[in-house]
Amino acid sequence: MSAREKIAYLKGLLDGLGPVKDEGQNKIFAGLVDALDALSQEVADQGELIEEQRELYEDLADDCALLDEDLDALERAFAECGGEVYGDDEDEDDDEDEDEDEDEFDESYLSVTCPSCGYVFYYQPEEYEEDETLQCPGCGKEFPQQNR
């Protein structure tokens, strides 16, 4: 017996009781049965939504499989023409670019520690004149630049 069938059975029992001495109890039971009915309807609606999502997922998985097959065919066709789809040259270029970026950061920024609060931060010396002071972002106090 499903949840909806059980709730319908409870409704039938409640209706079959007829007049009860305590009308308050009858209202409570009717309210509980109505709440259970609403919950079971909500569960049924959620089940339908889950089924719709499952169907969408299956469609998406099928589309991904087709794309994967097309990509494989494209890679094979490209390889037959003598091309290389994923060459090692690209990886080496990426590594060199990363090394250059790190070198540029190391050269353009200096690390400095605030003598007052010990806060460590970076600054670009070329942005400041030689006698210009630095202001600590941690405590706000000014202090002279360190030797470049």
Buried (B, 14 or more C-beta within 10 A) or exposed (E): EEBBEEBBEBBEEBEEEEEEEEEEEBEEBBEEBEEBBEEBEEEEEEEEEEEEEEEEEEEEEEEEEEEEEEEEEEBEEEEEEEEEEEEEEEEEEEEEEEEEEEEEEEEEEBEBEBEEEEBEBEBEBEEEEEEEEBEBEEEEBEBEBEEE
